[in-house]
């Protein structure tokens, strides 16, 4: 399977997995990033793509928030 796991890294460098089995990632500019997993509704997180590791099927997002709400859903 070619789904990815998505992690978000906050401004303190702490990394947390926020979604599994992601099949679509769409950057939305200053509005964040839309994530779509199989059999789930799309989710928009206030973050931008930092790195993609195709070998490990991992995407690292970097939070756009300056506060503590690192997984804000728009």
Order of alpha helices (4+ residues) and beta strands (2+ residues): beta-beta-beta-beta-beta-beta
